[in-house]
Amino acid sequence: MVYYNNMYKVLRIIFCVIAAALAAACIFIFVYAGWLWGLVALSAAFVCGALMVLFRQLQNKKERRENPPPPQGDFITGKVNKNDDGTAE
């Protein structure tokens, strides 16, 4: 169960490191291997960066589902309107 709690964070860090390494290696790949392999490495870095952003959004969504923010009150009075069942509107 603890593994699933940190899964998005670990995947986000892994894809960030891979994207940064691929982006740094792109210059050398362009010079020594040619344009085609350089574009492959650049697109792979872009995909890893997109996966990093995706896992960040999934982590935020999961954290909001588990710990919803407190209800905000009216901007004039600051009071929270409550329904009959005790939940905020």
C-alpha positions as CSV (number, residue, x, y, z in Angstrom):
1,M,0.0,0.0,0.0
2,V,2.9,2.4,0.7
3,Y,4.2,1.7,-2.8
4,Y,1.1,3.1,-4.4
5,N,1.2,6.3,-2.3
6,N,4.6,7.2,-3.7
7,M,4.2,5.7,-7.2
8,Y,3.5,9.0,-9.0
9,K,6.3,10.8,-7.3
10,V,8.8,8.1,-8.1
11,L,7.7,7.9,-11.8
12,R,7.8,11.7,-12.1
13,I,11.4,11.8,-10.8
14,I,12.5,9.0,-13.0
15,F,11.0,10.5,-16.2
16,C,12.5,13.9,-15.2
17,V,16.0,12.4,-15.0
18,I,15.6,10.5,-18.3
19,A,14.3,13.6,-20.1
20,A,17.1,15.8,-18.8
21,A,19.7,13.1,-19.7
22,L,18.3,12.7,-23.2
23,A,18.1,16.5,-23.7
24,A,21.7,16.9,-22.6
25,A,22.9,14.0,-24.9
26,C,21.0,15.4,-28.0
27,I,23.8,17.7,-29.0
28,F,26.3,14.9,-29.1
29,I,23.8,12.6,-30.9
30,F,23.2,15.3,-33.5
31,V,26.9,15.7,-34.1
32,Y,28.1,12.1,-34.1
33,A,25.1,10.0,-35.2
34,G,23.3,12.4,-37.6
35,W,20.0,14.3,-37.8
36,L,17.7,11.3,-37.8
37,W,19.0,9.8,-34.5
38,G,19.2,13.3,-33.0
39,L,15.5,13.8,-33.8
40,V,14.7,10.4,-32.3
41,A,16.5,11.4,-29.1
42,L,14.8,14.8,-29.0
43,S,11.4,13.3,-29.4
44,A,12.1,10.7,-26.7
45,A,13.1,13.5,-24.4
46,F,9.9,15.3,-25.3
47,V,7.8,12.2,-24.5
48,C,9.5,11.7,-21.2
49,G,8.9,15.3,-20.3
50,A,5.2,14.9,-21.2
51,L,5.0,11.8,-19.1
52,M,6.6,13.7,-16.2
53,V,3.9,16.4,-16.5
54,L,1.1,13.7,-16.8
55,F,2.3,12.0,-13.6
56,R,2.4,15.3,-11.8
57,Q,-1.2,16.0,-12.7
58,L,-2.3,12.6,-11.7
59,Q,-0.5,13.0,-8.3
60,N,-2.3,16.4,-7.8
61,K,-5.6,14.8,-8.6
62,K,-5.0,11.9,-6.2
63,E,-3.9,14.2,-3.4
64,R,-7.0,16.4,-3.9
65,R,-9.3,13.4,-3.8
66,E,-7.7,12.1,-0.6
67,N,-7.4,15.4,1.1
68,P,-10.0,17.9,-0.3
69,P,-9.4,21.5,0.5
70,P,-11.6,23.1,3.2
71,P,-14.7,24.8,2.0
72,Q,-14.4,28.5,1.4
73,G,-16.9,31.0,2.8
74,D,-18.6,33.9,1.2
75,F,-16.2,36.7,0.2
76,I,-18.2,39.3,2.2
77,T,-19.0,37.5,5.4
78,G,-16.6,34.6,5.4
79,K,-19.3,32.2,6.5
80,V,-19.6,28.7,4.9
81,N,-23.2,27.8,3.9
82,K,-24.0,24.3,5.0
83,N,-26.6,21.9,3.7
84,D,-28.9,19.8,5.8
85,D,-26.5,16.9,5.7
86,G,-23.6,18.9,7.0
87,T,-21.7,19.3,3.7
88,A,-20.8,22.7,2.3
89,E,-22.6,24.0,-0.8
